[in-house]
Amino acid sequence: MALKKFSLPSNTVATIILLALLIAFSSEIKLMPFEDFPFRFGLGSMIFFLAVLIQPIPIIKFGFVTGITVVIFRVFLDLLVTDYEFSQILIERFPAALFYFFFAFFLSKLNIEKYKSKPIALGLFATLFEFVSNFIEELFILLFVVTHTHLLKESFLLLIVAFIRSFSVVGIYSAIIIGEQKRQFQQLLSIGSNLYVETLYLKKSMDHIEQITASSFELYKALKSIDNHLSTKALFISQEIHEVKKDSQRIYSGLSKITTAKNLDDHLISNLLQYVIEANKKYSTYLNKSIEFKETYHTDFYTKEPIALLALLNNLVSNAVEAIEEEGSISISVNKQNDETVIEVEDTGVGIPKTMLPVIFDAGYTTKFNDEGKASTGIGLSHVQSIVEKFEGKIVVESNQTTKFTITIPTNNL
């Protein structure tokens, strides 16, 4: 039972061994500040601390394996390049294991998950733990390896280095976490914008279903006095359509809650532009097109409608990507003019024939066909217009040497 309790999954064992080897190698990138004193500052402790923050592994076992691995690695190197006795080398290198043993022990007593959201406190605790662990290592060296007389001066250096290394690791970890959170938020916002477009489409479908329901019920009433059998069928159709409408309402209600989630509110326009550009750079690469993206905004501000704006911008910019044949450029600008926000999306694609400009916002209009010749739904630009109308704005398009969509929206509505 005891063995079961302390056994580790094979993948965890492999992770610990690989990390321990990495730390052993990296600890050879070192600075030895004291003459005739085998104490070093290396990268190993930084990687150890960073691994503890990132990887959910048993800290005590990790510290033990790392300490032993580092000692074995250093002993092996010394045996290769020196003529010292094995026992002498082992005594000299063993203090490194003490550092990892004690550093791991102190870290295991700290609720690291709690302090991950408190970087200053985490950095201060790590500084203290590293300083004490280094001090224990140096004390062992003083007692059993080499005598030294400037302990106070060296202790101050230990504290400074511990502070620098600990806060460097906390900074690196914070940067990794912020980057990951940004990526996850971008994905969430992108999903939200796609759902927002689908919600608009569903709303239009519900309105259409409502009209069909009313028409079929009128047909039932008209047939009731003429043909009872046909009127019964008409009533049945009306009831079935009504059921479809109720199902659509339930779906619409769920999607609406997602697309108006509070945790997606209040984000900078500049951030939205970056999300749109990053997504469409990937899209253009997927289509094997070389496209230069340009963005300008003279005034940055927070918006309460990030999902709707992202849906609007993504539709226009992805259309622009598709309109460019092999290479070209797309410009996106957002500017405030008095009480209005003006959004412009301009591309150097194939353009839109002047005869088609009056109908491009009609549902069903499309110039896109798949490899089998099947047309797309043609609802993208109609949804863009719906979003603009929701914000009480207006949209115009010009197509000459370039194609430019200009959207004007009252800033307060954003």
Secondary structure as GFF3:
##gff-version 3
##sequence-region A 1 414
A	DSSP	alpha_helix	2	6	.	.	.	ID=ss1
A	DSSP	alpha_helix	10	26	.	.	.	ID=ss2
A	DSSP	beta_strand	30	31	.	.	.	ID=ss3
A	DSSP	beta_strand	41	42	.	.	.	ID=ss4
A	DSSP	alpha_helix	44	54	.	.	.	ID=ss5
A	DSSP	alpha_helix	59	81	.	.	.	ID=ss6
A	DSSP	alpha_helix	86	109	.	.	.	ID=ss7
A	DSSP	alpha_helix	112	115	.	.	.	ID=ss8
A	DSSP	alpha_helix	119	144	.	.	.	ID=ss9
A	DSSP	alpha_helix	151	224	.	.	.	ID=ss10
A	DSSP	alpha_helix	228	259	.	.	.	ID=ss11
A	DSSP	three_ten_helix	262	264	.	.	.	ID=ss12
A	DSSP	beta_strand	267	268	.	.	.	ID=ss13
A	DSSP	alpha_helix	269	286	.	.	.	ID=ss14
A	DSSP	beta_strand	290	297	.	.	.	ID=ss15
A	DSSP	beta_strand	302	303	.	.	.	ID=ss16
A	DSSP	alpha_helix	306	323	.	.	.	ID=ss17
A	DSSP	beta_strand	327	337	.	.	.	ID=ss18
A	DSSP	beta_strand	340	347	.	.	.	ID=ss19
A	DSSP	three_ten_helix	354	359	.	.	.	ID=ss20
A	DSSP	alpha_helix	380	390	.	.	.	ID=ss21
A	DSSP	beta_strand	394	399	.	.	.	ID=ss22
A	DSSP	beta_strand	403	410	.	.	.	ID=ss23
A	DSSP	three_ten_helix	411	413	.	.	.	ID=ss24
###
